[in-house]
Structure formats: C-alpha cells, structure tokens
Amino acid sequence: MAITVFIRYQLDPFKREMFEQYAKRWNTIIPKCGGDLIGYWMPHEGTNNIAFALISFDNLAAYENYRARLRADPEGIANFGYAEENKMLLAEERSFLRKVT
C-alpha cells in the first residue's frame, strides 16, 4: 500500500527565508534517497509560521529504507545541520496517510 508522509512544520516566522532555502535543498536529496517529493509549501497569507511537505513511498518499508539512506547522505546530513544551526524549525509533526480516492 502506497503511503504519503505529511510533515507539518512550525517555523520561526522571522526565519521563513532560511526555511525556503532548506526546503529547496530537499528537491534533489529526497529523490536521490528514494522518496517521491510531492512538494513543500510556505506561508503566503494568513498564518505566517506553518509550512508543509508531502513525500510519497510505495510502502512503509520503502519509507524506512529512505530514512536510513537519508541519515547517511552527506547532503541530507548537511541540510539537517543547517536547520539545527539556524533554529528555524520550532516543531515538526509527521502523519502517515494512505490515498482513499
């Protein structure tokens, strides 16, 4: 069963530009590690500190393999370090979804 990981980020609203750079870097890293990146979404109007990402996988095992590859990938490690160093992410939540229709 295919799954999509829905990630909800709470951002420091004064560091949205840093988050945008962080998100853009995943465009090459995620597919290289085995994820099907649907996209990242930034605040535009309304709430200024919430962003989202969607990444699909063939199944939960594929997601677990992806996570292992991501933890070993030099670019992935560097991007996680960038986020941690700049403290732009205040919270991150993951939900695992399956398509109904």
Secondary structure, DSSP 8 states (H G I E B T S, - for coil): --EEEEEEEEE-GGGHHHHHHHHHHHHHHHHHHT-EEEEEE---SS-SSEEEEEEEESSHHHHHHHHHHHHH-HHHHHHHHHHHHHT-EEEEEEEEE----
